[in-house]
Amino acid sequence: MDPTVFRTIIDMATFDSTGSSLSATTLEGALLEVSRLALKISEDGNAPAGFAGTLALSAANSTATLNFSVPVVESSTATSIELTAADLAGGDYTFTPPTAGDFVATNPMAALLELGKKINLLEKEQQTTPNRVQLSFNLDQGLGTLSLSLPVAIVAAPDGFAVEALEFVA
C-alpha cells in the first residue's frame, strides 16, 4: 500500500492545513491522510501500547473503512473530564499540526480522534447524511474508538493508484 497516494478532490468540508505537514484541504482528506500515517507508525512498531488500526479499501463499494483504537489518558476535575491521546512510542515521523484554525492535536494519534470528532459533529448537524462516523470512549480501558466508512474514489496514478477522499459533510 506504500505506493498509494492519498489526496482529496472535493473542497467543501474545508480543512485549513496552513503550516502543517498535511496536504489535505477537506476534513475527510485530512483524516485519510492521518490514518495512513498512524498505520505506518503502527507497522513500524512505534505506536503507543494498546493502539490498533485498520484501513480496508473496497473498489466495489468505493469506500475506505477505517477502525482505530487509540489509547487515551484521563484527567478529571469535579466538573469536567479531559482525554488526551497517547503520543508515539518512538520513531521519527513528520507530523506538524496546522497553525491556522482551531486544530489542537499535536501528534497523529490525537489528530485521528480530533478529526473524527469534527466530522462526527458535522455529520450530526446534517441529519441527511448516513451515520458514517462512530466515536466512543471507554474510560475503564483508556481507549478512544473511531470507526468510519469514508466514500472514496480509487483512480489510476503514475505510481500505482490514488485513493481520493470524497467530501460527505459540509
Residue, then its C-alpha position, 0 to 999 in steps of 0.5 A: m500500500d506504500p505506493t498509494v497516494f492519498r489526496t482529496i478532490i472535493d473542497m467543501a468540508t474545508f480543512d485549513s492545513t496552513g503550516s502543517s505537514l498535511s496536504a489535505t484541504t477537506l476534513e475527510g482528506a485530512l483524516l485519510e491522510v492521518s490514518r495512513l500515517a498512524l498505520k505506518i507508525s503502527e507497522d513500524g512498531n512505534a505506536p503507543a501500547g494498546f493502539a490498533g488500526t485498520l484501513a480496508l479499501s473496497a473498489a466495489n463499494s468505493t469506500a475506505t473503512l477505517n477502525f482505530s483504537v487509540p489509547v487515551v489518558e484521563s484527567s478529571t476535575a469535579t466538573s469536567i473530564e479531559l482525554t488526551a491521546a497517547d503520543l508515539a512510542g518512538g520513531d521519527y515521523t513528520f507530523t506538524p499540526p496546522t497553525a491556522g484554525d482551531f486544530v489542537a492535536t499535536n501528534p497523529m494519534a490525537a489528530l485521528l480522534e480530533l478529526g473524527k470528532k469534527i466530522n462526527l459533529l458535522e455529520k450530526e448537524q446534517q441529519t441527511t447524511p448516513n451515520r458514517v462516523q462512530l466515536s466512543f470512549n471507554l474510560d475503564q480501558g483508556l481507549g478512544t474508538l473511531s470507526l468510519s466508512l469514508p466514500v472514496a474514489i480509487v483512480a489510476a496514478p503514475d505510481g500505482f493508484a490514488v485513493e481520493a477522499l470524497e467530501f460527505v459533510a459540509 
